[in-house]
Amino acid sequence: MVVSTRKTAEIRREEILDAACEEFAQTGLHGTSTDAIARRAGVSQPYLFRLFGTKRELFIATVQRCFAETHEMFASAALGKTGEDALKAMGASYMALLADRSRLQSQMQAYAACDDPAVCAVVREGYGELVELVERTSGLDIDTVRDFFARGMLLNVMAQMNLLDSPEPWAKRLLESCGKA
């Protein structure tokens, strides 16, 4: 006799968020179907809507999750560090995140969906919390924090163009200036 264990709503919710992150990373808020997400998660569309309400609410939940994971990653990396040491630790942890293509694309899709006011509000809040964390943890001035985030955004663009390991001289120079190479 096969015994099946019923998953809790919280476990299903996390599985749906995993599936949604993958799907939204590929085709964004407007190009992703809830049917594709439900199929990937192994649930019905009505169940997906029961947990999240709308596709937009599901997208927002994935954006919030991504920012929360990045926040936790930065905080863990910088634990017990301050100043430039904290920035270097957070930067190194971010480089590991960029290796995950799906995470990178999810992040880029979140920025691209900021024409939706509700999505934009969540992205702004999440980004602001990261800035405040970096300021508080490092104790450095806003110009240094700005440069840290500017390097991060440049690295996002370079990673999206598959340039992090590029032999192209101009790409190597930019990466070296970011402290990557």
Number of C-alpha atoms within 10 A of each C-alpha: 3 4 5 6 6 8 9 8 11 10 11 18 18 14 17 25 22 16 20 28 25 20 21 27 21 15 14 21 23 11 10 17 15 20 14 15 24 20 13 16 20 13 15 14 16 13 15 22 15 10 16 18 12 13 18 15 15 23 25 22 17 24 24 18 17 19 19 15 12 19 20 14 17 23 19 13 19 22 13 10 16 18 17 13 13 22 24 18 19 24 22 15 17 18 16 9 15 19 12 11 15 17 16 18 22 25 20 17 19 24 15 14 18 15 10 11 10 13 23 17 13 18 21 13 14 20 16 12 15 20 18 13 16 26 19 13 19 21 16 16 11 12 8 16 18 14 12 18 16 13 18 17 13 14 21 21 15 18 20 15 10 11 16 21 12 14 9 9 9 10 15 17 13 17 20 11 11 17 12 14 11
